[in-house]
Structures are given as C-alpha cells and as structure tokens.
Amino acid sequence: MITGFALVCLNVLDLDEAKTFYVDTLGFKEGIDMERDGFRWLTVYPPQQDLPMMLVVPDAPVVDGETAEQLRGLIAKGYLGLGSMATDDCWATFHELKAKGVEFIEEPEDRFYGIDAAFRDPSGNHWRLTQPKNLDAIRSS
C-alpha cells in the first residue's frame, strides 16, 4: 500500500540559482547538496513540511544530450511544473513574494477550491499558489 510521497523531483536549469530562489526567496529549508559520479543534485524542504523536493538539472548521466535539450526547452516554457504550493493567505503571500521579485503570471483569484495565483521560478517552472477552501464542505453542498 502506498502511504504518501517520499520525495518530489523538479528539473531546473541551474542548481545554484534554483537553490537561492527556493531557500532565500520562498523560505524553504536547505537539505542535501551532493555530487556523485559527475551528477549533482540537492534537496529543499517547504517551511512547514518534511517532504523533500529534489532539484536536478536534466543532463548526463541521467539523460542523454537530446533528451536533456528537450527537457530544458519544456522547463523554460513552464510546461513541467509540479502543481501548487499552499498558503494561509494568498494575497499576503503574493505581495510578499512579488516584492522579492518573484515573477507572477496570474494575480490571486477566487476559485471554487480557494484563492489561487500563478508564478514561475527562475528556470521557468510554473507553480500555483493556493489558499485552499474546505473542500469537504464544497463536496457535500
């Protein structure tokens, strides 16, 4: 039986730039920064969770050169985003992150599941920023 996620992996274009963004700008905690056999990766953790997100550049030896180029293009265009990051106050977090230079592509908007905005990391990955509503109450109505 699957009991949850152990690790989430995110392809980025530059590890050091991604680490600075996720740790210094978004407030994630630093995890492991490791290089082995010519392959470097690192982990960061959301501020209030212990689920690590591994940041990795799609390159050899993990993928071949042609595949790496295709992945880099998709990342830069925002097609490989993972999903949504939770917040208790979407508008406040939006203003805080925008003041830090985060590129928002959609301002917060009220939706059936909560207040939601969209931003990109320095690599181009698309993220949602969501202040969720009580979905159990929505389902039962």
Salt bridges, closest charged atoms under 4 A:
ASP16 OD1 - ARG40 NH2 2.94
GLU30 OE1 - LYS19 NZ 3.34
ASP33 OD2 - LYS19 NZ 3.44
ASP33 OD2 - ARG40 NH2 2.98
ASP50 OD1 - LYS29 NZ 3.75
ASP59 OD1 - ARG72 NH2 3.39
GLU69 OE2 - ARG72 NH1 2.58
GLU96 OE2 - LYS100 NZ 3.79
GLU103 OE1 - ARG120 NE 3.85
GLU106 OE1 - ARG111 NH2 3.11
GLU106 OE1 - ARG128 NH2 2.97
GLU109 OE1 - ARG111 NH2 3.92
ASP110 OD1 - LYS133 NZ 3.47
ASP116 OD2 - ARG111 NE 3.41
ASP116 OD2 - ARG128 NH2 2.22
ASP136 OD1 - ARG139 NH1 2.87
